[in-house]
Amino acid sequence: MTIALDAMGGDDAPGMVIRGANIARERYPEVDFLMFGREPELRPFLDKLASLKAVTTLVHTDDVVLGDDKPSIALRSGRNSSMRLAINSVREGTADVVVSAGNTGALMAMAKFVLKTLPGVARPAIAAFFPTLRGETLMLDLGANVVCDSRNLVDFAVMGNAFARCVVGVLQPSFGLLNVGSEEVKGHEALQEASVVLRDADLPGHFVGFIEGDDIAKGSVDVVITDGFTGNVALKTAEGTASLISEYMRRTFKSSLLAGLGYLLARSAMRKLRKRLDPRHYNGAIFLGLNGVAVKSHGGTDELGFANAIGVAIDMKKYGIVERTRTDFANLSLPSLKAQAVNG
């Protein structure tokens, strides 16, 4: 398997990207890398990592998509950027997947333009994992589509369901629509319409209907479906809450000598808690609905987080998420939805 990397994407690129690729190489010794970026900046890092260098091909380009570039501008002017060339390599078949820690909007716009969406998919979505009391829950959309209609929500359900079965290994996933209440009368029109469609759909698993915000952390369902505005707010709220708890705990254990002693006694348990909540282990936002595998790493992550994003991309390719999603849409027994897909 060949991994295409936008080596210039991310707050600490290219060093973070190359160090992360080296960790991924140790975990997945069967993969090769195509790195796109400014060779004079990349070469010094690679020269220090002989094993990674041996399985890496550098493709030089001076152009880079900046973090504050508007997606429309990046799409027009970034044709020779490290991000665009990395995506192109997946379309051309020289790479199997692409991973970037660069500008999210630009990456989604370029990936959609270059790779195209799968038949039946109106809009691709961004998905990611949340830690829960039951393990992990997949949630989508997380920002690609701020305004969604009922068809979009149904599409997200199909894509999330396919990912849960194909990559996570949950053969009969439960899935629900995030709403302001679990009662059937709650929510706006798009949610109501999507709920009706999903109740009649023949998707594998169990559609539980509406769920509330606290159901995310409970792990009440395997897949949470929502629009990109709500999903992104939920994601950032969860990240902020995790940071808040960590800071509160740090201050508490430093507040007195007795509290410090308590920390020493609980150090092993605290280490496990930090590991469970470490956002690097959940790094790797997944672009679903595209005719190719693209993964977005958090721009502020370190090499461990980036290596985990590479791992997500490898799993998506290994377990055939694109093929599974294509098959699921083709097999949907929803004539009205198929008609919308053809006309849309």
Secondary structure, DSSP 8 states (H G I E B T S, - for coil): -EEEEETT-STTTTHHHHHHHHHHHHH-TT-EEEEEE-HHHHHHHHHT-HHHHHTEEEEE--B---TT--HHHHHHH-TTBHHHHHHHHHHHTS-SEEEE-S-HHHHHHHHHHHH-B-TT-SS-EEEEEEEETTEEEEEE-SSS-SS--HHHHHHHHHHHHHHIIIII--SS-EEEEE-S-SSTT-S-HHHHHHHHHHHH---SSEEEEEE-THHHHHT--SEEE--HHHHHHHHHHHHHHHHHHHHHHHHHHTS-HHHHHHHHHTHHHHHHHHHHH-GGGG--EEEESBSSEEEE--TT--HHHHHHHHHHHHHHHHTTHHHHHHHHHHT---HHHHHHHHH-
